[in-house]
Amino acid sequence: MGLFSARRKSKPAHGAGSAQEASDRTKPSPRTSEIPAALRLPEILQRTFDFIDEYTLHHTVLLVCHQWFWANQHRIVRKVNWFEASKTKRLDKVISRLPRATHLVLCSAGNDDSGTIKLIQALSDNSTRQLQEQEQGLHGVLGQDAYIQPTTPTTHHGLIRKTRPLQISRILRDLDLTGSRDLLFDLLPYLGSLTRLRVQLSARESLYVDAVFSSCPNLVSLRLESIWGFYLQGSEGSSSTMLCSLRSFIVENAIISEPSLDHLLTVSPRLKDLQLRNLRYDSTLATPQVQHWSWVMKKLTALEISLTSVHFSVYGQPMAEEEVYEKIIVVAPRSQEWVLRSFDLTPALTHCLMQIPNRVTSLELVASGDAESAFSDELHQYLCASPHLLYLKAPHSVCLIESMDIHGRWTDPSTTTTVGTAAHPPGIWACRNLRTLHIRVHDISPDSIEERSGRSRILFGYISRVLPRLEDLVLLDHDVRQSRMSLDLQSGFCLLARLSGLENLRVGQIEKKMTFRAADLRWIIPSGHINGGRIERGYVYKTWDKLLAQEAERSAMVSMNPRKQRQLTKDVELWKSLEHLGLLLDVKVMVDEMETNKEAFAGGMRKLRDLAIYRNLLSRPTPPEKEYLRLANDNFELRREVWRDDVGGLAAVAAFVIS
């Protein structure tokens, strides 16, 4: 019982009903339907599992039968996080989970603190255990399932385990490391099973990529980055013919010599994704450095490397239009994944992109360097014409509220030069199936509290209606010193409850003290939809009568412009759902829906696993319940609701036992 208990389990009845239940348990279960012949083929079954999302895999697929359980062991993700600032007592818990971990997130400034030393030793012991198990034939090199096709029909008509399957998934495959080069080199001897490695260096250092390839022979994806820049070195002029399995190579803010990149491309014939982001230059080096796309293009052609995704940019220098055309049309004409910089998305480039079939499913806009143009509306215009887009990561690109205010309720077109005019009118994004959205929000905090609430309702209402399939949502402030999104109930933060598939939600990028009422946030967790949570929203709800009346008067005076009337004929259902966008009435309708459709909203946001509200970007993922408690420590009213629910829950249990 308590804050996070949505309902109390009822006590089973005894007597005549129990006899009937016992009789029901003895009845044979109905015969299951015949399994399609296609799913009897291991290859088709494995391919089908590749398209299933992680949540469905963990909560549904693994529970179907033993065959499906063992067939997906190598897809199970067991994530372990360790941050140097974490409490020491948590380290023992991390180490105990390490032998079964498949993904490790490690953030440490150095390699000499006691916690990091202890963790390195645990990785060493884990690596030794894995090597011993491999020698005994318990699983393959990559921890993949060891299955054989049966020669005679079996009850599972599928795949049979060769050996002890409990060992299949106990292997580290992914590592996200934030720290020094020395820490990486201390870890490398114990990372032989890695298939994906991401390193963010905390200082301007030199990194030898050959050492990484030698220690991680099965590496498929490698990403290296640094805020301050770093030197990426390889075996210049090496005659080694050892090829690696690398398929994705991403570097950011790196200083790379031409011989080093030449060697890396030579030993990576399977490379499909090459991204050289914001390359730096050091005038003190005598060796020629990679600074021109023409040199990279020449090497790719000579080595006959066929890429599906490519990016090349130099820090602070805008891309030439002919280079963009060559990378998109010539090198990767069928690419569905594009990576650009914020200020490279110019009107000319957008026009160029519109000339080819728009089949892009993934778009990432990385940091622009020192020539950033924060207020371009080209991203909005492109999204209005990209129906196939599934993933958008643009944490350095600014999204204007004016572009979302399709009714012009909280923005003044005469005060903006980029949107709201005849050339750039507000519009609706065409990417209805978008799964990932990372953007930066501009001008959400004007002086007027009423206007700030209205603009926040525009943001949350637009996203929840236009992008109903979102799974990963990150909303950052444009100016961390002044901007702050309004997250109270009146500002419509609860409109995000429409996103039933949301798994990750982050608002803000730095630690900020904010004042909340229980009604503002409690709808996220299960207890927000029992009596206490509904009563809290009811108290706030009753104070809106005057505001709603004033809002209705203003709305009645606004006439619909001809352009909006033409658009209404294109997507009537969507426009109808956006009828109250920006109004307090939209929040009222949402609260009423929570009250009437209790079954749909019971349990809060059921799929939400990670929640961060104005926390540091480097902070570890936190379940919604724990994040709510963290916010409660800074807000007396939230603490009071936590205490009241816990005491009330204990009283209910005591009354139930006495009766």
C-alpha positions in Angstrom: 0.0 0.0 0.0 1.0 3.6 -0.2 2.0 6.1 -2.8 2.5 3.8 -5.7 -0.2 1.2 -5.1 -3.1 1.8 -7.6 -5.4 -0.7 -6.0 -5.6 -3.2 -3.1 -5.8 -6.9 -4.1 -9.0 -8.5 -2.9 -8.9 -11.5 -0.6 -10.0 -14.8 -2.2 -13.3 -16.1 -1.0 -13.7 -19.5 0.7 -16.6 -21.9 0.5 -18.7 -23.0 -2.4 -16.8 -20.6 -4.7 -13.5 -22.3 -3.8 -14.8 -25.7 -4.9 -15.9 -24.3 -8.2 -12.4 -22.7 -8.7 -10.8 -26.1 -7.9 -13.0 -27.7 -10.5 -12.1 -25.1 -13.1 -8.4 -25.7 -12.5 -8.8 -29.4 -13.2 -10.4 -28.8 -16.6 -8.0 -29.3 -19.5 -7.0 -26.0 -21.2 -8.4 -25.4 -24.6 -6.2 -26.5 -27.5 -4.1 -23.7 -28.8 -4.4 -22.6 -32.4 -2.1 -24.2 -34.9 1.1 -22.2 -35.3 1.7 -20.9 -38.8 4.2 -22.9 -40.8 6.4 -19.9 -41.4 7.1 -19.5 -37.7 8.4 -23.1 -37.6 11.4 -21.9 -39.6 14.2 -20.7 -37.2 15.4 -18.1 -39.7 12.0 -16.5 -40.1 11.3 -16.6 -36.4 14.6 -14.9 -35.6 14.0 -12.3 -38.2 10.6 -11.5 -36.9 11.9 -11.0 -33.4 14.4 -8.4 -34.7 11.4 -6.0 -35.3 9.9 -6.3 -31.9 10.4 -3.4 -29.4 12.2 -4.0 -26.1 9.2 -3.5 -23.9 7.0 -6.0 -25.9 10.0 -8.4 -25.9 10.4 -8.3 -22.2 6.8 -8.3 -21.1 5.1 -10.5 -23.8 7.4 -12.5 -26.1 9.6 -14.1 -23.4 6.4 -15.4 -21.7 4.9 -17.2 -24.7 6.8 -20.4 -24.5 10.2 -21.9 -23.6 11.3 -21.8 -27.3 10.7 -18.1 -27.6 12.3 -17.5 -24.2 15.6 -19.1 -25.1 15.5 -17.8 -28.7 15.6 -14.2 -27.4 18.2 -14.5 -24.6 20.7 -12.6 -26.6 18.2 -9.8 -27.1 17.6 -9.2 -23.5 19.1 -5.9 -22.2 20.2 -5.8 -18.6 21.5 -2.3 -18.0 23.8 -1.4 -15.1 24.8 2.3 -14.3 27.7 3.5 -12.2 28.5 7.2 -11.7 31.5 8.3 -9.6 29.2 10.6 -7.6 27.0 7.6 -6.6 26.9 6.5 -3.0 29.5 3.9 -2.1 26.9 1.5 -0.8 25.4 1.3 -4.2 28.6 0.0 -5.7 28.1 -3.5 -4.1 24.7 -3.7 -5.8 26.2 -2.8 -9.2 29.0 -5.3 -8.8 26.5 -8.0 -7.9 24.6 -7.3 -11.0 27.6 -7.1 -13.3 27.9 -10.8 -14.1 24.5 -10.8 -15.8 24.8 -7.3 -17.3 24.7 -6.8 -21.1 25.0 -3.0 -21.0 27.2 -0.9 -18.7 27.1 2.8 -18.3 30.2 4.1 -16.5 31.0 7.7 -15.7 34.2 8.5 -13.8 36.7 11.3 -13.9 39.7 9.1 -13.4 40.8 5.5 -12.7 42.3 6.0 -9.3 39.3 6.4 -7.0 38.4 3.4 -4.8 35.0 2.8 -6.4 36.3 2.7 -9.9 39.2 0.4 -8.9 36.8 -2.0 -7.3 34.6 -2.0 -10.5 37.6 -2.6 -12.7 38.5 -5.7 -10.6 34.9 -6.9 -10.9 35.1 -6.6 -14.7 38.4 -8.6 -14.6 36.8 -11.4 -12.6 33.7 -11.3 -14.9 35.9 -11.6 -18.0 37.9 -14.5 -16.5 34.6 -16.3 -15.8 33.3 -15.8 -19.3 36.6 -17.2 -20.8 36.3 -20.3 -18.6 32.7 -20.8 -19.7 33.7 -20.4 -23.4 36.4 -23.0 -23.0 33.8 -25.4 -21.5 31.5 -24.8 -24.5 28.7 -23.1 -22.6 28.2 -20.4 -25.3 29.7 -18.8 -28.3 32.0 -15.9 -28.7 29.3 -13.3 -28.8 27.0 -15.0 -26.3 24.6 -15.9 -29.1 22.2 -18.8 -28.7 23.6 -22.2 -29.6 20.7 -23.9 -31.3 20.4 -26.9 -33.6 17.6 -27.9 -35.9 15.9 -31.1 -34.6 16.0 -34.2 -36.9 12.7 -35.5 -35.6 9.5 -33.7 -34.7 9.3 -32.3 -31.2 6.7 -30.8 -28.9 8.2 -27.4 -29.5 8.5 -27.9 -33.3 11.4 -25.5 -33.4 14.8 -24.9 -31.9 16.5 -27.1 -29.3 19.2 -25.9 -26.9 22.6 -27.4 -27.1 23.9 -26.6 -23.7 23.1 -24.7 -20.5 21.0 -21.8 -21.7 21.2 -19.8 -18.5 24.7 -18.7 -19.5 23.6 -17.4 -22.9 22.8 -13.8 -22.0 25.4 -13.3 -19.3 27.8 -11.4 -21.4 28.7 -7.7 -21.7 27.9 -6.4 -25.1 27.5 -2.6 -24.8 29.6 0.0 -22.9 29.0 3.8 -22.6 32.0 5.3 -21.0 32.6 8.9 -19.9 36.0 9.6 -18.5 39.7 9.6 -19.3 41.8 7.7 -21.8 43.6 5.9 -19.0 40.4 4.6 -17.7 39.5 3.2 -21.1 42.9 1.5 -21.5 42.5 0.0 -18.0 39.2 -1.5 -19.0 40.1 -2.7 -22.5 41.6 -6.1 -21.5 38.3 -7.1 -20.1 36.0 -6.0 -22.9 36.6 -8.7 -25.5 32.9 -9.5 -25.8 31.9 -5.9 -26.7 29.9 -5.3 -29.9 29.2 -1.6 -29.2 31.4 1.0 -27.6 30.8 4.7 -27.0 33.5 6.8 -25.3 33.2 10.5 -24.3 36.7 11.8 -23.3 36.8 14.3 -20.5 40.1 15.9 -21.6 42.1 16.7 -24.7 44.0 13.4 -25.1 45.3 11.1 -27.7 43.5 7.8 -28.4 44.9 4.9 -30.3 42.1 3.2 -32.2 44.1 0.1 -33.0 44.3 -0.7 -29.3 40.5 -0.7 -29.2 40.2 -3.0 -32.2 42.8 -5.5 -30.8 41.0 -5.7 -27.5 37.5 -5.8 -29.0 37.7 -8.0 -32.1 33.9 -8.3 -32.3 33.2 -4.6 -32.2 30.5 -3.5 -34.7 29.8 0.1 -33.6 32.4 2.6 -32.3 31.7 6.1 -31.3 34.4 8.5 -29.9 33.7 12.1 -28.9 35.0 14.9 -26.7 33.8 18.4 -26.0 37.4 19.8 -26.0 38.7 17.8 -29.0 41.0 14.8 -29.0 43.7 13.2 -31.2 42.7 10.0 -33.0 45.7 8.0 -34.0 46.1 4.7 -35.8 48.9 2.6 -37.2 50.1 5.0 -39.8 51.8 3.2 -42.6 51.0 -0.2 -41.0 51.2 -3.3 -43.3 48.8 -5.2 -41.0 46.1 -7.0 -43.0 43.9 -7.9 -40.0 40.4 -6.8 -40.8 37.8 -5.7 -38.2 34.0 -6.2 -38.1 33.3 -2.5 -37.7 30.1 -1.3 -39.4 29.5 2.0 -37.8 32.2 4.6 -37.0 31.3 8.0 -35.5 33.8 10.6 -34.2 33.1 14.1 -33.0 35.6 17.0 -32.4 38.5 14.8 -33.4 41.9 15.7 -34.9 42.6 12.9 -37.4 45.7 12.6 -39.6 45.1 11.4 -43.2 47.3 8.2 -42.8 45.3 7.3 -39.6 42.0 7.5 -41.4 43.3 5.8 -44.4 44.4 2.8 -42.3 41.1 2.7 -40.4 39.1 2.6 -43.7 41.4 -0.1 -45.1 40.8 -2.5 -42.2 37.1 -1.8 -42.1 35.7 -3.2 -45.4 32.2 -3.8 -43.9 31.8 -0.2 -42.9 28.3 1.2 -43.6 28.0 4.2 -41.4 30.8 6.8 -41.4 30.3 10.1 -39.5 33.2 12.6 -39.1 31.5 15.4 -37.1 33.1 18.8 -36.5 36.6 17.7 -37.2 39.3 19.9 -35.6 42.6 21.2 -36.8 46.0 21.5 -35.0 48.5 23.7 -36.8 51.4 22.3 -34.7 51.2 18.9 -36.3 53.4 18.1 -39.3 51.3 15.2 -40.6 48.5 16.1 -43.0 45.1 16.3 -41.3 41.7 15.3 -42.6 40.0 18.7 -43.5 38.5 18.2 -47.0 35.6 16.0 -48.1 37.2 15.5 -51.5 40.0 13.5 -49.9 37.6 11.3 -48.0 35.5 10.8 -51.1 38.6 9.7 -53.0 39.5 7.1 -50.4 36.0 5.7 -50.2 36.0 5.3 -54.0 39.4 3.7 -54.1 38.5 1.1 -51.3 35.1 0.5 -52.9 33.3 1.1 -49.6 29.5 1.4 -50.1 28.0 3.5 -47.3 24.3 3.7 -46.2 24.9 6.8 -44.1 27.6 9.4 -44.2 28.5 12.7 -42.6 31.5 15.0 -42.9 31.9 18.5 -41.3 34.7 20.7 -40.1 34.3 22.6 -36.8 32.8 26.1 -37.4 32.7 25.8 -41.2 29.4 25.6 -43.1 29.1 22.8 -45.6 29.3 23.7 -49.3 26.0 22.9 -51.2 27.9 20.7 -53.7 29.4 18.6 -50.9 25.9 18.0 -49.4 24.6 17.0 -52.8 27.5 14.6 -53.4 27.1 13.0 -50.0 23.4 12.5 -50.3 23.0 11.8 -54.0 26.3 10.1 -55.0 27.7 8.3 -51.9 24.5 7.2 -50.2 21.5 7.8 -52.5 19.3 5.2 -50.8 20.1 6.3 -47.3 17.2 6.5 -44.8 19.4 7.9 -42.1 20.7 11.5 -42.4 23.1 13.3 -40.1 23.4 17.1 -40.5 24.4 20.1 -38.4 21.9 22.6 -37.1 23.0 25.5 -39.2 23.6 23.4 -42.3 19.9 22.9 -42.7 19.5 26.0 -44.9 16.7 26.8 -47.3 19.0 25.8 -50.2 19.7 22.4 -48.6 16.1 21.9 -47.8 15.2 22.6 -51.4 17.9 20.1 -52.5 16.4 17.4 -50.2 13.0 18.0 -51.6 14.2 17.1 -55.1 14.8 13.5 -54.2 12.3 10.9 -52.9 11.8 11.6 -49.2 12.3 8.1 -47.7 14.2 9.3 -44.6 13.3 7.5 -41.4 16.1 8.9 -39.1 17.3 12.5 -38.9 20.0 13.7 -36.4 21.1 17.4 -36.2 24.3 17.6 -34.3 26.0 20.6 -32.6 27.0 23.3 -35.1 30.2 24.5 -33.5 30.8 28.3 -33.2 28.6 29.3 -36.1 25.2 28.2 -34.8 22.0 29.7 -36.1 19.5 29.0 -33.4 16.3 30.5 -34.9 16.0 28.9 -38.3 12.6 27.5 -39.1 13.9 25.1 -41.8 13.5 22.1 -39.5 9.8 22.8 -38.9 9.3 23.2 -42.7 11.1 19.9 -43.4 9.1 18.0 -40.7 5.9 19.2 -42.4 7.0 17.4 -45.5 8.5 14.2 -44.1 5.8 11.5 -43.5 8.2 8.6 -43.1 10.4 10.0 -40.3 10.6 7.8 -37.2 13.6 9.2 -35.3 14.5 12.9 -34.8 17.4 13.9 -32.5 18.0 17.6 -32.7 19.0 18.6 -29.1 20.9 21.6 -30.5 18.2 22.9 -32.8 15.5 25.3 -31.6 11.8 24.6 -32.1 9.7 27.7 -32.1 6.3 27.7 -30.3 5.1 30.0 -33.1 5.5 27.1 -35.5 3.1 25.0 -33.4 0.5 27.7 -32.6 -1.7 26.9 -35.7 -4.6 29.0 -34.3 -2.4 32.0 -33.4 -3.8 32.0 -29.8 -0.6 32.7 -27.9 1.8 34.1 -30.5 1.8 37.3 -32.5 2.8 36.8 -36.1 3.7 40.5 -36.4 6.5 40.1 -33.8 8.4 37.4 -35.6 10.4 37.4 -38.8 10.8 33.7 -39.3 7.4 32.2 -38.8 3.8 33.3 -38.9 4.2 35.1 -42.2 2.9 34.2 -45.6 6.2 32.6 -46.5 6.5 30.5 -43.3 3.0 29.9 -41.8 2.5 27.6 -38.9 1.8 24.0 -39.9 1.4 20.5 -38.8 4.2 18.0 -38.9 3.7 15.1 -41.3 5.6 12.5 -39.3 2.7 11.0 -37.4 4.6 7.8 -36.6 7.6 9.5 -35.0 9.0 7.4 -32.2 11.9 9.6 -31.0 11.9 13.4 -30.5 14.8 15.3 -29.0 14.4 19.1 -29.4 15.2 22.4 -27.8 12.3 24.7 -27.0 12.6 28.5 -27.4 10.7 31.3 -25.7 8.5 29.3 -23.4 8.9 31.6 -20.3 7.5 35.2 -20.9 6.9 37.5 -18.1 3.2 36.8 -17.9 2.3 33.7 -16.0 -0.9 33.3 -18.1 1.0 33.5 -21.3 3.7 31.1 -20.1 0.9 28.6 -19.3 -0.7 29.1 -22.7 2.5 28.6 -24.6 3.3 25.5 -22.6 -0.2 24.1 -23.5 0.7 24.7 -27.1 3.8 22.6 -26.8 2.4 19.7 -24.9 -0.9 19.7 -26.7 0.8 19.8 -30.2 3.2 16.9 -29.4 0.5 14.7 -27.8 -1.9 15.1 -30.7 0.4 15.2 -33.7 2.9 12.6 -32.5 0.8 9.9 -30.7 3.3 7.1 -31.1 6.2 8.7 -29.3 8.4 6.4 -27.2 11.3 8.7 -26.4 10.7 12.4 -25.7 13.4 14.9 -24.6 12.5 18.6 -24.3 15.4 21.0 -23.4 15.5 24.7 -22.7 17.0 27.1 -25.2 18.4 29.3 -22.6 19.3 27.4 -19.4 19.7 30.7 -17.4 16.2 32.1 -18.1 14.0 29.6 -19.8 11.9 27.2 -17.9 8.9 25.1 -19.1 5.8 25.4 -17.0 4.8 22.0 -15.7 1.8 22.6 -13.5 -1.6 21.2 -14.2 -3.0 24.4 -15.7 0.0 24.5 -18.2 -1.1 21.2 -19.7 1.8 19.0 -18.7 -0.8 16.2 -18.1 -1.6 16.3 -21.9 1.4 14.0 -22.4 -0.7 11.3 -20.7 -2.1 10.7 -24.2 1.2 9.2 -25.2 0.4 5.6 -24.0 3.6 4.2 -25.5 6.1 6.7 -23.9 9.1 5.0 -22.3 11.5 7.8 -21.7 10.7 11.4 -20.8 13.1 14.2 -19.9 12.3 17.9 -19.4 15.2 20.3 -18.9 19.0 19.7 -18.9 20.3 21.1 -15.6 19.4 20.9 -12.0 16.7 23.4 -11.0 14.6 23.8 -7.9 10.9 24.0 -8.8 7.7 24.2 -6.8 5.0 21.6 -7.6 1.7 20.6 -6.3 0.7 17.0 -6.1 -1.9 17.4 -8.8 0.7 18.7 -11.2 2.7 15.5 -11.5 0.9 12.7 -9.7 -1.0 11.6 -12.8 2.3 10.0 -14.0 2.3 7.3 -11.3 -0.3 4.7 -10.3 -1.5 6.5 -7.1 -2.5 9.5 -9.2 -5.5 7.6 -10.5 -7.0 6.4 -7.2 -9.2 8.5 -4.9 -6.4 10.7 -3.5 -5.1 11.7 -6.9 -8.5 12.5 -8.3 -9.4 14.6 -5.3 -6.2 16.7 -5.7 -7.0 17.4 -9.4 -10.6 18.2 -8.4 -9.4 21.0 -6.0 -7.4 22.7 -8.8 -10.2 22.0 -11.3 -12.7 24.1 -9.4 -10.6 27.2 -9.6 -10.8 27.3 -13.4 -14.4 28.4 -13.9 -13.7 32.1 -14.3 -10.6 31.4 -16.6 -12.7 29.1 -18.8 -15.4 31.6 -19.2 -13.0 34.4 -20.2 -11.3 32.0 -22.6 -14.6 31.1 -24.2 -15.3 34.8 -24.8 -12.0 35.3 -26.5 -12.3 32.2 -28.7 -15.7 33.3 -29.9 -14.3 36.5 -31.3 -11.5 34.8 -33.3 -12.5 34.1 -37.0 -11.0 31.3 -39.0 -8.6 32.4 -41.8 -9.0 31.0 -45.4 -5.8 29.1 -45.3 -6.9 27.1 -42.2 -10.2 26.3 -43.9 -8.4 24.8 -46.9 -6.2 22.7 -44.6 -9.2 21.4 -42.7 -10.3 19.5 -45.8 -7.0 17.6 -45.9 -7.0 16.0 -42.4 -10.3 16.6 -40.8 -9.8 14.2 -37.9 -6.4 15.7 -36.9 -7.6 19.2 -37.1 -10.6 18.4 -35.1 -8.4 17.0 -32.3 -6.4 20.2 -32.4 -9.5 22.4 -32.1 -8.7 23.4 -28.5 -4.9 23.6 -28.9 -3.5 26.1 -26.4 -6.7 26.5 -24.4 -7.3 25.7 -20.8 -10.3 23.8 -22.1 -7.9 21.2 -23.6 -6.6 20.5 -20.2 -10.2 20.3 -18.7 -11.1 17.7 -21.4 -8.0 15.7 -20.5 -8.8 15.7 -16.8 -12.4 14.7 -17.5 -11.1 11.8 -19.6 -8.9 10.6 -16.8 -12.0 10.6 -14.5 -14.4 8.9 -16.9 -12.0 6.4 -18.6 -10.4 5.0 -15.4 -9.4 1.7 -17.0 -7.3 3.4 -19.7 -5.4 5.6 -17.2 -5.2 3.2 -14.2 -1.6 2.7 -13.3 -0.4 6.0 -14.7 2.0 6.0 -17.7 2.5 2.2 -17.7 5.3 1.9 -20.1 7.3 4.9 -18.8 10.6 3.6 -17.4 12.8 6.7 -17.2 11.8 10.1 -16.0 13.9 13.2 -15.5 12.5 16.6 -14.6 15.2 19.3 -14.5 18.1 17.1 -13.7 21.6 17.0 -15.0 22.0 15.3 -18.4 24.6 13.0 -17.0 22.4 11.8 -14.2 21.5 8.1 -14.3 18.0 7.0 -15.5 15.4 7.0 -12.8 12.0 5.2 -12.6 9.0 7.5 -12.4 8.2 6.6 -8.8 11.8 7.5 -7.6 11.8 10.7 -9.6 8.5 11.7 -7.9 10.0 11.1 -4.5 13.1 13.1 -5.4 10.9 16.1 -6.3 8.9 15.5 -3.1 12.0 16.1 -1.1 12.0 19.7 -2.4 8.3 20.4 -2.1 6.4 20.3 1.2 3.1 19.6 -0.5 4.4 16.5 -2.3 6.0 15.3 0.9 2.7 15.7 2.7 0.9 13.7 0.0 3.5 10.9 0.3 3.1 10.8 4.0 -0.7 10.9 3.8 -0.9 8.1 1.3 1.5 5.9 3.3 -0.5 6.5 6.6 -3.8 6.1 4.8 -2.6 2.8 3.2 -1.5 1.4 6.5 -4.8 2.3 8.1 -6.7 0.6 5.3 -4.7 -2.6 5.7 -5.3 -2.6 9.4 -9.0 -2.1 9.0 -9.1 -4.9 6.4 -7.3 -7.3 8.7 -9.5 -6.4 11.7 -12.7 -7.0 9.7 
